[in-house]
Amino acid sequence: MALIGWIISIGALLGGLALRQDAPFPHADQIADGLLLAAFLACPSFWAEAPFGIGRKPRIMACLAMLLALPSILMRP
């Protein structure tokens, strides 16, 4: 599960940074903020001790849900 967390974290971080740099569409900054939040939530090294009582699996599943919901956000008129 930690490997999935690292893959999601690195992918979301790079995607968020790329959107901040290029910003080819109107709401790219908001989506970039969401990707950077997903990178923070999925990073296993920040949350190794479960500081707020939230375990690793619920955070990674929340990040997966955020990333899978991203296409529905992008398809808004």
CORSUL-V838969 format. One record per residue. N is the residue number from 1. RES is the residue in three letters. OMEGA is omega in whole degrees, -180 to 180 (999 if undefined). Layout:
# CORSUL-V838969
N:RES:OMEGA / N:RES:OMEGA
This chain:
# CORSUL-V838969
1:MET:179 / 2:ALA:178 / 3:LEU:176 / 4:ILE:178 / 5:GLY:178 / 6:TRP:180 / 7:ILE:179 / 8:ILE:-178 / 9:SER:-179 / 10:ILE:179 / 11:GLY:180 / 12:ALA:178 / 13:LEU:-180 / 14:LEU:177 / 15:GLY:178 / 16:GLY:178 / 17:LEU:178 / 18:ALA:177 / 19:LEU:177 / 20:ARG:-178 / 21:GLN:-173 / 22:ASP:180 / 23:ALA:-177 / 24:PRO:-178 / 25:PHE:-168 / 26:PRO:-174 / 27:HIS:-178 / 28:ALA:-179 / 29:ASP:178 / 30:GLN:178 / 31:ILE:177 / 32:ALA:176 / 33:ASP:177 / 34:GLY:178 / 35:LEU:177 / 36:LEU:174 / 37:LEU:177 / 38:ALA:177 / 39:ALA:178 / 40:PHE:-178 / 41:LEU:-176 / 42:ALA:-175 / 43:CYS:-177 / 44:PRO:-177 / 45:SER:177 / 46:PHE:-171 / 47:TRP:-174 / 48:ALA:-176 / 49:GLU:-178 / 50:ALA:-171 / 51:PRO:-178 / 52:PHE:-179 / 53:GLY:179 / 54:ILE:-179 / 55:GLY:-176 / 56:ARG:-175 / 57:LYS:179 / 58:PRO:179 / 59:ARG:-179 / 60:ILE:177 / 61:MET:176 / 62:ALA:177 / 63:CYS:177 / 64:LEU:178 / 65:ALA:178 / 66:MET:-179 / 67:LEU:178 / 68:LEU:178 / 69:ALA:-178 / 70:LEU:178 / 71:PRO:178 / 72:SER:177 / 73:ILE:-178 / 74:LEU:-176 / 75:MET:178 / 76:ARG:178 / 77:PRO:999
